[in-house]
Amino acid sequence: ITVNDGVGIYAAGGSVVNDAKIVVNSSDAYGIYNVGAIVENNGDIDVVDGIGVDGSVKNYGYITVSTNGTGVNGRVENHGEITAELNGIGVYGSGSNSGAIYSDGYAGVVVDGSFTNNSSGTISGAGEHVVLVENGLFRNNGTMSVTSGTAVEVNGGSFSNVGELSISTGNPAVNVINGSMNNSGTITIGSGTGIRIGSGATGSNGGLIVLSASGTAVWVEEDGSFTNSGKIQYNSEAYGSPGNVSGGEIEDVS
């Protein structure tokens, strides 16, 4: 199905299963428009521009945003693969990931509501923000692996890391502009800035934060707050710094 304008599949009720390929080509186009059905995707949905699925979907197939647009606008239960490239957004809304989400575009996930990366889920990529929390809660119970840029940006709402988050070069790895974050898992930064807490934002660590080389593990802006009851490791010989934090266990492993 190729959709250049309008709607490919209008799902008003019942059950809709897509096993085919859907290509969405314009900003006015929808691959699947769901207003009340149970929708399952086992096929390929390719978005050049527009929206792949509007509404809720269980994805066991492939959803790819190659240029612009959004893969899923609504609620997703992802067991397959979702990819966002260039200016694309993989998921805008809420839901969960037990499969794979990759982004080198605008964002793999823009959270509006509640989104959980389950223990079997992986989120990876690079860029301005792989996950952007605009409203609600993003919880990472699985694995996040990012090469550069910002893994999670919070600009309203909160981020909770229970799993593993690693980034080669943080700019910063976790950027809390407005809202809060909590780490009870493991955050590993190769170099750069690990966690930035903006003015008026809050953060806490009860897990492990590791800065392997040069940079700052935790940077707290004026009028921001950060509580450490866990461990922060840094390497001063590699020009690493724990940042302007206190409490918990702060260890120089050089």
Disulfide bonds with the S-S distance in Angstrom:
none
